[in-house]
Amino acid sequence: MGIIFSSSRFKAPYNTAPFRLTLWLCDMSLDIDKIILHSLRQGGDGQPHADTRSQTLPPDEAVQGLMVELHRIYNGKGGKGFGFFADPEAAVAELADGEEAPKQPSPAFRIALEQLLDEQTEFVPFSVTVTQMLVKQLVEHALDEQGVLLFAKYNYVGVDYLLIALLEGKESVTVSEALELRHIQYLDIGKLNLVARIDLTEWKTQPDSRRYITFSKGRIGRKLGDFFMDLLGAREGMDAKVQNKGLLQAVEDYCDSRQLEPTERNDYKKQVFKYCTEQASAGEEIEIKELSAELSTKHEGGGELDFYSFIGQEYELEDRFPADRSTLRGLTKFVGSGGGLTLSFEQKLLNSRIFYDPQTDTLTIKGVPPNLKDQLLRQS
């Protein structure tokens, strides 16, 4: 019984025409160095156990296609956490006199990775060692995760990465050429609930960076973040949601400083929103200099302070950070909920169709949406 993989974009085996076209477009940019699969299962004692493979996979068409799709999905995945390898000695040095040192993350993963990169160990034993670490952390964090565990060291457009991902195995049925139904197993790579990636190039060239480790926060939130921090011996670094909120505040303040009229303000914020969402859709990050340059060509006249110069150091924004779509909605919409009421409307409608009276704390809506109006009339 063969194994295929599926995502929200491709629901077909790797050898179908749409997938071959995508491979042709993408595989020239992605170069696989080493890749291996292990398996996590629940043992008879109810605890996670690992079955390990002794050889790496050949980088054939199926493997190349899998990695191209995993890279694309992970780049576009929202809500990722960011981190960096902890330095226990530095943490202790920062303690005040008499302050008790907190529990420090284990450096075991970082040491194993350094040995791999220094060619003191091979990729297969490295992956087995980390698999054993992962199983131990799953037990300690009481996480019941099963599936195919993938380790991949690869290069994409000049950047080296190490990817660790747990892929969920599923069963389905297909129709054979003889029009008979057959059971198949496939890897559902569209969710990626448990995945971490290390930007090896950034780690080595920018050791002071606080964001070369990324990981999924997943459906269980804080618990999964703690799991990755303990496994990798890392500390959380940049908070993408905080960065996006800082960007929104900087845009509001910049519009205030230029004393823009409501229409101009809305147009300016729509342009920021358009740039940010296009970057997110392309799997790219928001780059402040690039955003400022784009705004300058469309909105700013001679002699005016550009957006990049305006924010300076005051807003503590990184030069680049991932877009957080839910936060970015605040550029073009007013959104709020509470007490059983949820409201969302375009900011441009304020004082044209929607009016707020702070004295009575009431909203007046002129022109109720037809579908809502119909519901209200049926209940009145």
C-alpha positions as CSV (number, residue, x, y, z in Angstrom):
1,M,0.0,0.0,0.0
2,G,1.6,3.2,-1.2
3,I,1.7,6.5,0.7
4,I,0.8,9.8,-0.9
5,F,0.4,13.2,0.6
6,S,-2.3,15.8,0.6
7,S,-2.7,19.4,1.5
8,S,-5.4,22.1,1.1
9,R,-3.8,23.0,-2.2
10,F,-3.2,19.5,-3.7
11,K,-5.5,16.6,-3.1
12,A,-3.8,14.3,-5.7
13,P,-0.8,12.0,-5.6
14,Y,2.5,13.5,-6.5
15,N,2.6,12.1,-10.0
16,T,-0.4,14.0,-11.3
17,A,-0.1,16.8,-13.9
18,P,-0.8,19.8,-11.5
19,F,1.7,18.6,-9.1
20,R,4.4,18.0,-11.7
21,L,3.9,21.6,-13.0
22,T,4.3,23.0,-9.4
23,L,7.5,20.9,-9.0
24,W,8.9,22.2,-12.2
25,L,8.3,25.8,-11.0
26,C,9.6,25.4,-7.5
27,D,12.2,22.6,-7.2
28,M,15.0,24.5,-8.8
29,S,15.0,26.9,-5.8
30,L,14.9,24.1,-3.1
31,D,17.9,21.8,-2.7
32,I,17.6,18.9,-0.2
33,D,20.7,18.0,1.6
34,K,19.4,15.2,3.9
35,I,15.9,14.0,4.7
36,I,14.7,11.1,6.9
37,L,11.4,9.8,8.3
38,H,10.8,8.1,11.6
39,S,7.5,7.1,13.2
40,L,5.8,7.9,16.5
41,R,3.2,5.6,17.9
42,Q,1.4,4.9,21.1
43,G,2.8,1.8,22.8
44,G,0.9,-0.8,24.9
45,D,1.7,1.2,28.0
46,G,-0.1,4.2,26.6
47,Q,3.1,6.2,26.2
48,P,4.6,7.5,22.9
49,H,7.3,5.3,21.3
50,A,9.5,5.8,18.2
51,D,10.3,3.5,15.3
52,T,13.4,4.8,13.6
53,R,14.8,4.4,10.1
54,S,18.4,3.6,9.5
55,Q,18.9,5.4,6.1
56,T,18.1,8.8,4.6
57,L,15.6,9.0,1.8
58,P,16.8,9.5,-1.8
59,P,15.8,13.0,-3.0
60,D,13.6,11.7,-5.8
61,E,10.5,13.4,-7.3
62,A,8.2,12.3,-4.5
63,V,10.6,13.6,-1.8
64,Q,11.3,16.8,-3.7
65,G,7.6,17.4,-4.1
66,L,6.9,16.8,-0.5
67,M,9.6,19.3,0.6
68,V,8.4,22.0,-1.8
69,E,4.9,21.7,-0.5
70,L,6.0,21.6,3.2
71,H,8.1,24.7,2.7
72,R,5.3,26.6,1.0
73,I,2.7,25.7,3.6
74,Y,5.0,26.5,6.5
75,N,6.0,29.8,5.1
76,G,2.3,30.8,4.8
77,K,1.3,29.4,8.2
78,G,0.1,32.1,10.6
79,G,0.5,32.2,14.4
80,K,4.1,30.9,14.5
81,G,6.2,31.4,17.6
82,F,9.8,32.7,17.4
83,G,12.8,31.9,19.5
84,F,16.5,31.6,19.9
85,F,18.8,29.2,21.7
86,A,19.1,30.0,25.4
87,D,22.4,30.9,27.0
88,P,22.3,29.6,30.6
89,E,25.5,31.5,31.6
90,A,24.1,34.8,30.3
91,A,20.8,34.2,32.1
92,V,22.6,33.6,35.4
93,A,24.8,36.6,34.9
94,E,21.7,38.8,34.6
95,L,20.3,37.8,38.0
96,A,20.3,40.3,40.8
97,D,22.3,39.5,44.0
98,G,20.5,36.9,46.0
99,E,18.0,36.1,43.2
100,E,17.5,32.4,42.6
101,A,18.2,31.2,39.2
102,P,15.2,29.7,37.3
103,K,15.3,26.4,35.7
104,Q,17.5,26.6,32.5
105,P,16.6,24.9,29.2
106,S,18.8,21.9,28.3
107,P,21.4,22.7,25.7
108,A,21.3,19.0,24.5
109,F,19.6,19.8,21.2
110,R,21.9,22.8,20.4
111,I,25.0,20.7,21.1
112,A,23.7,17.8,18.9
113,L,23.0,20.3,16.1
114,E,26.4,21.9,16.4
115,Q,28.0,18.5,16.2
116,L,26.0,17.8,13.0
117,L,27.0,21.1,11.4
118,D,30.7,20.5,12.4
119,E,30.5,17.0,10.8
120,Q,31.2,15.3,14.1
121,T,28.1,13.2,13.7
122,E,26.0,12.0,10.7
123,F,22.5,13.0,9.9
124,V,20.9,9.7,10.7
125,P,22.2,9.3,14.3
126,F,21.5,13.0,14.9
127,S,17.8,12.5,13.9
128,V,17.5,9.4,16.1
129,T,19.0,11.3,19.1
130,V,16.5,14.2,18.6
131,T,13.6,11.7,18.1
132,Q,14.5,10.2,21.5
133,M,14.6,13.7,23.0
134,L,11.2,14.5,21.4
135,V,9.6,11.3,22.8
136,K,10.9,12.3,26.3
137,Q,9.4,15.8,26.0
138,L,6.1,14.4,24.8
139,V,5.9,12.3,27.9
140,E,6.8,15.2,30.2
141,H,4.3,17.5,28.6
142,A,1.6,14.9,28.5
143,L,1.1,15.2,24.7
144,D,-0.4,12.4,22.7
145,E,1.1,12.9,19.3
146,Q,1.4,10.2,16.6
147,G,2.4,10.1,13.0
148,V,5.4,10.3,10.7
149,L,8.3,12.4,12.1
150,L,10.3,14.2,9.3
151,F,13.8,15.6,9.6
152,A,15.0,17.6,6.7
153,K,18.1,19.8,6.1
154,Y,17.7,21.8,3.0
155,N,18.6,25.1,1.2
156,Y,16.1,27.5,-0.2
157,V,17.3,30.5,-2.3
158,G,20.7,30.5,-0.4
159,V,19.3,30.0,3.1
160,D,20.0,26.7,5.0
161,Y,17.2,25.3,7.1
162,L,16.6,22.4,9.5
163,L,12.9,21.3,9.5
164,I,11.3,19.0,12.1
165,A,7.7,18.1,11.4
166,L,5.2,15.5,12.7
167,L,2.9,14.6,9.8
168,E,-0.4,13.0,10.5
169,G,-1.2,9.8,8.6
170,K,-4.7,9.2,7.4
171,E,-6.7,6.7,5.5
172,S,-9.0,7.2,2.5
173,V,-10.3,5.3,-0.6
174,T,-9.4,5.7,-4.2
175,V,-10.7,4.3,-7.5
176,S,-8.4,2.1,-9.5
177,E,-8.2,2.0,-13.3
178,A,-10.4,-1.1,-13.1
179,L,-13.0,1.1,-11.3
180,E,-12.5,-0.7,-8.0
181,L,-12.3,0.9,-4.6
182,R,-9.0,0.6,-2.8
183,H,-7.9,1.8,0.7
184,I,-4.9,4.1,0.7
185,Q,-2.8,5.8,3.3
186,Y,-1.6,9.4,2.9
187,L,0.1,12.1,4.8
188,D,-2.0,15.1,5.6
189,I,0.5,17.9,5.4
190,G,-2.0,20.8,5.3
191,K,-2.3,21.1,9.1
192,L,1.3,21.0,10.4
193,N,0.2,21.1,14.0
194,L,3.7,20.1,15.3
195,V,6.5,21.6,13.4
196,A,9.7,23.7,14.1
197,R,12.3,25.1,11.7
198,I,15.7,26.6,12.4
199,D,17.2,29.1,10.0
200,L,20.8,27.8,10.2
201,T,22.2,30.7,8.1
202,E,20.7,33.4,10.4
203,W,21.9,31.5,13.5
204,K,25.5,31.4,12.3
205,T,25.7,34.8,10.7
206,Q,23.5,36.7,13.2
207,P,24.0,35.0,16.6
208,D,22.3,37.8,18.4
209,S,19.1,37.4,16.5
210,R,16.1,36.4,18.6
211,R,14.1,34.8,15.8
212,Y,16.0,32.2,13.9
213,I,13.9,29.4,15.5
214,T,10.2,29.3,14.5
215,F,7.6,26.8,15.6
216,S,3.9,26.2,15.4
217,K,1.8,27.1,18.4
218,G,-0.9,24.8,17.2
219,R,-4.3,23.9,18.5
220,I,-3.2,23.6,22.1
221,G,-1.6,27.0,22.3
222,R,0.8,27.7,25.2
223,K,1.4,24.0,25.9
224,L,2.9,23.4,22.5
225,G,5.1,26.5,22.7
226,D,6.5,25.2,26.0
227,F,7.1,21.8,24.5
228,F,9.2,23.3,21.7
229,M,11.1,25.6,24.0
230,D,12.1,22.6,26.2
231,L,12.9,20.3,23.3
232,L,15.1,22.9,21.5
233,G,16.6,24.4,24.7
234,A,15.3,27.8,23.5
235,R,13.6,31.0,24.7
236,E,10.8,32.8,23.0
237,G,12.0,35.9,21.1
238,M,10.1,38.1,18.8
239,D,6.3,38.3,19.2
240,A,4.7,38.7,15.7
241,K,1.4,39.8,17.1
242,V,3.0,42.5,19.2
243,Q,4.9,43.7,16.1
244,N,1.8,43.9,14.1
245,K,0.0,45.9,16.8
246,G,3.0,48.2,16.9
247,L,2.8,48.7,13.2
248,L,-0.9,49.6,13.5
249,Q,-0.2,52.2,16.2
250,A,2.7,53.7,14.1
251,V,0.4,54.0,11.1
252,E,-2.3,55.8,13.2
253,D,0.3,58.2,14.7
254,Y,1.9,58.9,11.4
255,C,-1.5,59.8,9.9
256,D,-2.1,62.1,12.9
257,S,1.2,63.7,12.4
258,R,0.4,64.5,8.8
259,Q,-3.1,65.7,9.8
260,L,-4.7,63.6,7.0
261,E,-8.4,64.1,6.2
262,P,-10.6,61.0,6.9
263,T,-10.6,60.0,3.2
264,E,-6.8,60.3,2.9
265,R,-6.3,58.4,6.2
266,N,-8.5,55.5,5.0
267,D,-6.7,55.4,1.7
268,Y,-3.3,55.4,3.4
269,K,-4.3,52.6,5.8
270,K,-5.8,50.6,2.9
271,Q,-2.4,50.8,1.1
272,V,-0.6,49.5,4.2
273,F,-3.2,46.7,4.5
274,K,-2.8,45.8,0.8
275,Y,1.0,45.6,1.1
276,C,0.9,43.5,4.3
277,T,-1.8,41.0,3.0
278,E,0.0,40.6,-0.3
279,Q,3.2,39.8,1.6
280,A,1.4,37.2,3.7
281,S,-0.3,35.6,0.7
282,A,3.1,35.3,-1.0
283,G,4.6,33.7,2.2
284,E,6.8,36.7,2.7
285,E,7.3,39.0,5.7
286,I,6.5,42.6,6.2
287,E,9.6,44.7,5.6
288,I,9.4,48.2,7.0
289,K,11.8,49.8,4.6
290,E,10.0,48.3,1.6
291,L,6.6,49.3,3.0
292,S,7.9,52.9,3.5
293,A,9.3,53.1,0.0
294,E,6.0,51.9,-1.5
295,L,4.0,54.4,0.5
296,S,6.4,57.2,-0.5
297,T,5.8,56.7,-4.2
298,K,2.0,56.8,-3.7
299,H,1.3,59.3,-0.9
300,E,4.1,61.5,0.2
301,G,5.2,64.8,-1.3
302,G,8.6,66.4,-1.3
303,G,10.1,67.4,2.0
304,E,7.8,65.2,4.1
305,L,9.2,62.7,6.6
306,D,8.8,59.2,5.3
307,F,7.3,56.5,7.3
308,Y,10.5,54.7,8.0
309,S,12.2,57.8,9.4
310,F,9.1,58.6,11.4
311,I,9.0,55.4,13.4
312,G,12.7,55.5,14.2
313,Q,13.5,53.6,17.4
314,E,10.4,54.8,19.2
315,Y,8.1,51.9,18.2
316,E,10.6,49.1,18.7
317,L,9.6,47.5,15.4
318,E,11.8,44.8,13.8
319,D,13.0,45.5,10.3
320,R,10.9,42.6,9.2
321,F,8.3,40.4,10.8
322,P,5.4,38.1,9.7
323,A,2.0,39.5,9.0
324,D,-0.8,38.6,11.5
325,R,-4.0,38.8,9.5
326,S,-6.3,39.1,12.5
327,T,-4.4,42.1,13.8
328,L,-4.1,43.7,10.4
329,R,-7.8,43.9,10.0
330,G,-7.6,46.8,12.4
331,L,-6.2,48.9,9.6
332,T,-9.4,48.9,7.6
333,K,-12.1,47.7,10.0
334,F,-13.6,48.5,13.5
335,V,-14.1,45.1,15.2
336,G,-15.4,44.4,18.7
337,S,-17.4,41.9,20.7
338,G,-18.8,41.5,24.1
339,G,-22.0,40.7,26.0
340,G,-23.3,38.6,23.2
341,L,-22.8,41.3,20.5
342,T,-20.2,41.2,17.7
343,L,-19.7,44.1,15.4
344,S,-17.4,44.6,12.4
345,F,-17.5,47.3,9.8
346,E,-15.3,49.3,7.4
347,Q,-13.7,52.3,9.0
348,K,-14.7,54.5,6.0
349,L,-18.4,54.0,7.1
350,L,-17.9,55.9,10.3
351,N,-19.8,59.2,10.2
352,S,-21.3,58.3,6.8
353,R,-23.5,55.3,7.5
354,I,-22.5,54.6,11.0
355,F,-22.5,57.2,13.8
356,Y,-21.2,56.9,17.3
357,D,-22.5,59.1,20.2
358,P,-20.1,58.9,23.1
359,Q,-22.6,60.8,25.4
360,T,-25.1,58.0,25.2
361,D,-22.7,55.2,24.1
362,T,-24.8,54.3,21.1
363,L,-24.2,53.4,17.5
364,T,-26.7,54.5,14.8
365,I,-26.6,52.5,11.6
366,K,-28.2,53.9,8.5
367,G,-28.9,51.2,5.8
368,V,-29.0,47.9,7.7
369,P,-27.6,45.0,5.5
370,P,-30.5,43.3,3.7
371,N,-29.8,39.8,5.1
372,L,-29.7,41.2,8.7
373,K,-32.8,43.4,8.0
374,D,-34.7,40.4,6.8
375,Q,-33.9,38.5,10.0
376,L,-34.9,41.4,12.2
377,L,-38.2,41.9,10.4
378,R,-39.1,38.2,10.8
379,Q,-38.5,38.5,14.6
380,S,-40.3,41.8,15.1
